[in-house]
Amino acid sequence: MTEAEWLGCADVFDLWDSAPAGSAKGARPHRLFAAACCRRIWHLLPDDRARHAVATLERWADG
């Protein structure tokens, strides 16, 4: 899946399946997807520790 297809895709399952988790190439998109899901519920996170964990995940996913 190209970046344009990724950005235009509305099906969560297609996004998740686009990169196999077992490959080095596939791990990064899965981590970023998980972080993006957390960002969508940012306002529901209970405290700064939880928000810091999400920010740490984002930095780790980006290398």
Residue, then its C-alpha position, 0 to 999 in steps of 0.5 A: m500500500t502506498e502512502a497515498e492509499w494509506l492516507g485515503c483508506a477508510d478501512v481500519f482492517d485494510l490499514w492493519d493488514s497492509a504491513p505484516a507485523g513479523s517484518a521489520k518494515g511492518a512493525r513501524p506502521h503497526r506502532l504508529f497506528a497504535a499511537a494514532c489510536c491512542r491520540r484519538i482518545w487522548h482526552l480520555l487518558p486518565d493522567d499525564r503518565a498515560r499521555h507520556a506513554v503515548a508520546t514515548l511510543e510515538r518517538w520509539a516508533d519513529g526511531 
